[in-house]
Amino acid sequence: ERSTNQSSSTSDFEKENNVKLFPNPSSDFINISGLEFDQNYTIIDILGSEKQNGTIFSNENIDIKSLTDGLYLLKFDNGNTIKFTKK
């Protein structure tokens, strides 16, 4: 059964675009690989508050030490989103 929801799930985005976020969960940083070009990103907590933003290049780290432990969404300007956990 296919969903009629227009937004792709995290796993679909990662599979289709070969984008990987690791380590997950992480305590210090996350690394994004497989990006074809620079991406603007925003890190959003589960309450919808923006916590951090910037521009990421493939295989660069994003420092997440300042985030409190929990579940976050890494959202790109193109609308794609990857979930990650800060521990």
KOLKE-228621 format. One record per residue: residue number from 1; x, y, z of N, C-alpha, C in turn. Coordinates in nm, 4 decimals, always signed. Example, Ala and Ser with C-alpha at 12.3 -4.5 7.8 and 13.67 -1.06 7.14 Angstrom:
<nodes>
[node 1 [+1.3190 -0.5690 +0.7800] [+1.2300 -0.4500 +0.7800] [+1.3200 -0.3300 +0.7800]],
[node 2 [+1.2850 -0.2250 +0.7080] [+1.3670 -0.1060 +0.7140] [+1.2900 +0.0030 +0.7870]],
</nodes>
This chain:
<nodes>
[node 1 [+0.0854 -0.1187 +0.0000] [+0.0000 +0.0000 +0.0000] [+0.0891 +0.1237 +0.0000]],
[node 2 [+0.0674 +0.2110 -0.0970] [+0.1474 +0.3334 -0.1054] [+0.0762 +0.4487 -0.0375]],
[node 3 [+0.1544 +0.5257 +0.0316] [+0.1002 +0.6429 +0.0982] [+0.0806 +0.7546 -0.0048]],
[node 4 [-0.0215 +0.8369 +0.0168] [-0.0431 +0.9509 -0.0717] [+0.0270 +1.0751 -0.0171]],
[node 5 [+0.0972 +1.0586 +0.0954] [+0.1722 +1.1687 +0.1550] [+0.2803 +1.2134 +0.0574]],
[node 6 [+0.2896 +1.3442 +0.0328] [+0.3846 +1.3971 -0.0647] [+0.5295 +1.3933 -0.0156]],
[node 7 [+0.5513 +1.3960 +0.1157] [+0.6891 +1.3992 +0.1652] [+0.7465 +1.2586 +0.1707]],
[node 8 [+0.8703 +1.2466 +0.1276] [+0.9386 +1.1176 +0.1309] [+0.9779 +1.0863 +0.2735]],
[node 9 [+0.9863 +0.9611 +0.3048] [+1.0357 +0.9240 +0.4362] [+1.1869 +0.9395 +0.4369]],
[node 10 [+1.2432 +0.9449 +0.5559] [+1.3875 +0.9567 +0.5709] [+1.4588 +0.8457 +0.4962]],
[node 11 [+1.4150 +0.7218 +0.5140] [+1.4865 +0.6102 +0.4532] [+1.4773 +0.6157 +0.3010]],
[node 12 [+1.3660 +0.6616 +0.2452] [+1.3533 +0.6743 +0.0997] [+1.4548 +0.7754 +0.0468]],
[node 13 [+1.4673 +0.8889 +0.1139] [+1.5629 +0.9914 +0.0717] [+1.7041 +0.9355 +0.0753]],
[node 14 [+1.7381 +0.8663 +0.1839] [+1.8732 +0.8134 +0.1959] [+1.9017 +0.7072 +0.0898]],
[node 15 [+1.8046 +0.6198 +0.0620] [+1.8245 +0.5153 -0.0391] [+1.8334 +0.5744 -0.1798]],
[node 16 [+1.7395 +0.6615 -0.2136] [+1.7332 +0.7172 -0.3488] [+1.8555 +0.8017 -0.3806]],
[node 17 [+1.9077 +0.8739 -0.2838] [+2.0155 +0.9678 -0.3098] [+2.1511 +0.9211 -0.2579]],
[node 18 [+2.1547 +0.8026 -0.1970] [+2.2787 +0.7482 -0.1433] [+2.3412 +0.8424 -0.0399]],
[node 19 [+2.2572 +0.9170 +0.0299] [+2.3034 +1.0076 +0.1345] [+2.3059 +0.9305 +0.2657]],
[node 20 [+2.4145 +0.9451 +0.3403] [+2.4270 +0.8749 +0.4679] [+2.4621 +0.9741 +0.5780]],
[node 21 [+2.3992 +0.9549 +0.6929] [+2.4300 +1.0323 +0.8126] [+2.4866 +0.9344 +0.9138]],
[node 22 [+2.6057 +0.9639 +0.9660] [+2.6661 +0.8740 +1.0644] [+2.7587 +0.9548 +1.1540]],
[node 23 [+2.7962 +0.9110 +1.2723] [+2.7304 +0.7977 +1.3402] [+2.5918 +0.8384 +1.3885]],
[node 24 [+2.5052 +0.7441 +1.4046] [+2.3699 +0.7712 +1.4521] [+2.3262 +0.6554 +1.5403]],
[node 25 [+2.3114 +0.6756 +1.6709] [+2.3194 +0.8036 +1.7438] [+2.4638 +0.8524 +1.7594]],
[node 26 [+2.4752 +0.9809 +1.7921] [+2.6050 +1.0437 +1.8091] [+2.6010 +1.1402 +1.9267]],
[node 27 [+2.7192 +1.1681 +1.9833] [+2.7246 +1.2650 +2.0931] [+2.8005 +1.3918 +2.0556]],
[node 28 [+2.8945 +1.3828 +1.9600] [+2.9796 +1.4978 +1.9293] [+2.9526 +1.5613 +1.7936]],
[node 29 [+2.9382 +1.4781 +1.6902] [+2.9209 +1.5311 +1.5557] [+2.8472 +1.4287 +1.4705]],
[node 30 [+2.7895 +1.4775 +1.3608] [+2.7345 +1.3888 +1.2588] [+2.8057 +1.4215 +1.1281]],
[node 31 [+2.8221 +1.3204 +1.0454] [+2.8869 +1.3364 +0.9164] [+2.7846 +1.3013 +0.8100]],
[node 32 [+2.7798 +1.3812 +0.7037] [+2.6877 +1.3561 +0.5937] [+2.7713 +1.3211 +0.4715]],
[node 33 [+2.7451 +1.2047 +0.4121] [+2.8154 +1.1681 +0.2896] [+2.7140 +1.1463 +0.1783]],
[node 34 [+2.7604 +1.1550 +0.0562] [+2.6754 +1.1279 -0.0595] [+2.6039 +1.2490 -0.1162]],
[node 35 [+2.6320 +1.3683 -0.0645] [+2.5696 +1.4882 -0.1201] [+2.6361 +1.5209 -0.2533]],
[node 36 [+2.5556 +1.5557 -0.3524] [+2.6112 +1.5894 -0.4837] [+2.6628 +1.7323 -0.4892]],
[node 37 [+2.6090 +1.8187 -0.4037] [+2.6527 +1.9577 -0.3999] [+2.6236 +2.0136 -0.2619]],
[node 38 [+2.6769 +2.1328 -0.2329] [+2.6575 +2.1963 -0.1027] [+2.5086 +2.2050 -0.0714]],
[node 39 [+2.4751 +2.1863 +0.0553] [+2.3353 +2.1931 +0.0980] [+2.3233 +2.2834 +0.2204]],
[node 40 [+2.2260 +2.3731 +0.2191] [+2.1906 +2.4463 +0.3397] [+2.1060 +2.3527 +0.4248]],
[node 41 [+2.1287 +2.3566 +0.5559] [+2.0543 +2.2672 +0.6445] [+2.0066 +2.3421 +0.7680]],
[node 42 [+1.9067 +2.2836 +0.8319] [+1.8576 +2.3290 +0.9616] [+1.8381 +2.2056 +1.0476]],
[node 43 [+1.8816 +2.2121 +1.1723] [+1.8553 +2.1048 +1.2684] [+1.7369 +2.1497 +1.3529]],
[node 44 [+1.6352 +2.0637 +1.3584] [+1.5097 +2.0955 +1.4264] [+1.4852 +1.9893 +1.5333]],
[node 45 [+1.4451 +2.0326 +1.6537] [+1.4127 +1.9341 +1.7573] [+1.2705 +1.8822 +1.7376]],
[node 46 [+1.2312 +1.7853 +1.8203] [+1.1006 +1.7211 +1.7997] [+0.9833 +1.8142 +1.8285]],
[node 47 [+1.0108 +1.9275 +1.8916] [+0.9056 +2.0260 +1.9167] [+0.8940 +2.1262 +1.8016]],
[node 48 [+0.9833 +2.1135 +1.7026] [+0.9778 +2.2018 +1.5871] [+1.0639 +2.3264 +1.5988]],
[node 49 [+1.1432 +2.3366 +1.7055] [+1.2303 +2.4532 +1.7235] [+1.3599 +2.4368 +1.6451]],
[node 50 [+1.3980 +2.5422 +1.5735] [+1.5258 +2.5397 +1.5025] [+1.6374 +2.5536 +1.6042]],
[node 51 [+1.7348 +2.4631 +1.5979] [+1.8448 +2.4625 +1.6943] [+1.9771 +2.5051 +1.6333]],
[node 52 [+1.9923 +2.4818 +1.5035] [+2.1207 +2.5072 +1.4402] [+2.0981 +2.5107 +1.2898]],
[node 53 [+2.1798 +2.5878 +1.2171] [+2.1715 +2.5836 +1.0715] [+2.3056 +2.6210 +1.0118]],
[node 54 [+2.3195 +2.5940 +0.8834] [+2.4447 +2.6223 +0.8162] [+2.4454 +2.5602 +0.6785]],
[node 55 [+2.5648 +2.5460 +0.6238] [+2.5826 +2.4835 +0.4938] [+2.6753 +2.3639 +0.5119]],
[node 56 [+2.6401 +2.2519 +0.4507] [+2.7195 +2.1296 +0.4624] [+2.7656 +2.0854 +0.3242]],
[node 57 [+2.8876 +2.0390 +0.3178] [+2.9436 +1.9787 +0.1979] [+2.9545 +1.8298 +0.2253]],
[node 58 [+2.9557 +1.7467 +0.1250] [+2.9653 +1.6026 +0.1451] [+3.0915 +1.5689 +0.2248]],
[node 59 [+3.0757 +1.4775 +0.3181] [+3.1828 +1.4285 +0.4055] [+3.2334 +1.5315 +0.5055]],
[node 60 [+3.1565 +1.6356 +0.5314] [+3.1899 +1.7293 +0.6384] [+3.1134 +1.6919 +0.7642]],
[node 61 [+3.1693 +1.7325 +0.8791] [+3.1030 +1.7087 +1.0072] [+3.0179 +1.8284 +1.0463]],
[node 62 [+2.9089 +1.8000 +1.1166] [+2.8282 +1.9035 +1.1819] [+2.8446 +1.8808 +1.3318]],
[node 63 [+2.8924 +1.9814 +1.4030] [+2.9138 +1.9723 +1.5474] [+2.7783 +1.9771 +1.6177]],
[node 64 [+2.7475 +1.8739 +1.6968] [+2.6187 +1.8706 +1.7689] [+2.6396 +1.8646 +1.9201]],
[node 65 [+2.7608 +1.8965 +1.9672] [+2.7901 +1.8891 +2.1117] [+2.6963 +1.9774 +2.1935]],
[node 66 [+2.6554 +2.0914 +2.1365] [+2.5734 +2.1864 +2.2123] [+2.4267 +2.1445 +2.2214]],
[node 67 [+2.3854 +2.0453 +2.1437] [+2.2455 +2.0007 +2.1485] [+2.2221 +1.9139 +2.2713]],
[node 68 [+2.1015 +1.9226 +2.3277] [+2.0660 +1.8333 +2.4376] [+2.0301 +1.6969 +2.3790]],
[node 69 [+2.0394 +1.5926 +2.4599] [+2.0086 +1.4580 +2.4124] [+1.8649 +1.4495 +2.3636]],
[node 70 [+1.8449 +1.3780 +2.2537] [+1.7104 +1.3608 +2.2014] [+1.7104 +1.3344 +2.0522]],
[node 71 [+1.5909 +1.3338 +1.9962] [+1.5700 +1.3080 +1.8537] [+1.5637 +1.4410 +1.7791]],
[node 72 [+1.6324 +1.4466 +1.6655] [+1.6365 +1.5684 +1.5845] [+1.6124 +1.5348 +1.4378]],
[node 73 [+1.5750 +1.6373 +1.3626] [+1.5619 +1.6258 +1.2178] [+1.6655 +1.7173 +1.1544]],
[node 74 [+1.7401 +1.6626 +1.0601] [+1.8319 +1.7413 +0.9791] [+1.7584 +1.7668 +0.8493]],
[node 75 [+1.7163 +1.8924 +0.8298] [+1.6334 +1.9271 +0.7142] [+1.7142 +2.0103 +0.6162]],
[node 76 [+1.7121 +1.9685 +0.4901] [+1.7815 +2.0408 +0.3841] [+1.6846 +2.1359 +0.3159]],
[node 77 [+1.7379 +2.2416 +0.2527] [+1.6548 +2.3412 +0.1843] [+1.5677 +2.2792 +0.0758]],
[node 78 [+1.6117 +2.1668 +0.0179] [+1.5321 +2.1034 -0.0871] [+1.4151 +2.0228 -0.0306]],
[node 79 [+1.3977 +2.0254 +0.1035] [+1.2838 +1.9586 +0.1659] [+1.3145 +1.8207 +0.2199]],
[node 80 [+1.4276 +1.7625 +0.1824] [+1.4628 +1.6303 +0.2331] [+1.5055 +1.6382 +0.3784]],
[node 81 [+1.4750 +1.5335 +0.4533] [+1.4985 +1.5310 +0.5970] [+1.5572 +1.3967 +0.6383]],
[node 82 [+1.6520 +1.3999 +0.7318] [+1.7086 +1.2785 +0.7919] [+1.6950 +1.2900 +0.9421]],
[node 83 [+1.6452 +1.1843 +1.0067] [+1.6350 +1.1823 +1.1529] [+1.7674 +1.1358 +1.2123]],
[node 84 [+1.8038 +1.1940 +1.3284] [+1.9192 +1.1434 +1.4017] [+1.8959 +1.1630 +1.5496]],
[node 85 [+1.9737 +1.0904 +1.6290] [+1.9620 +1.0959 +1.7751] [+2.0914 +1.1475 +1.8342]],
[node 86 [+2.0797 +1.2439 +1.9248] [+2.1935 +1.2939 +2.0021] [+2.1903 +1.2224 +2.1352]],
[node 87 [+2.3027 +1.1606 +2.1732] [+2.3096 +1.0896 +2.3022] [+2.4207 +1.1457 +2.3864]],
</nodes>
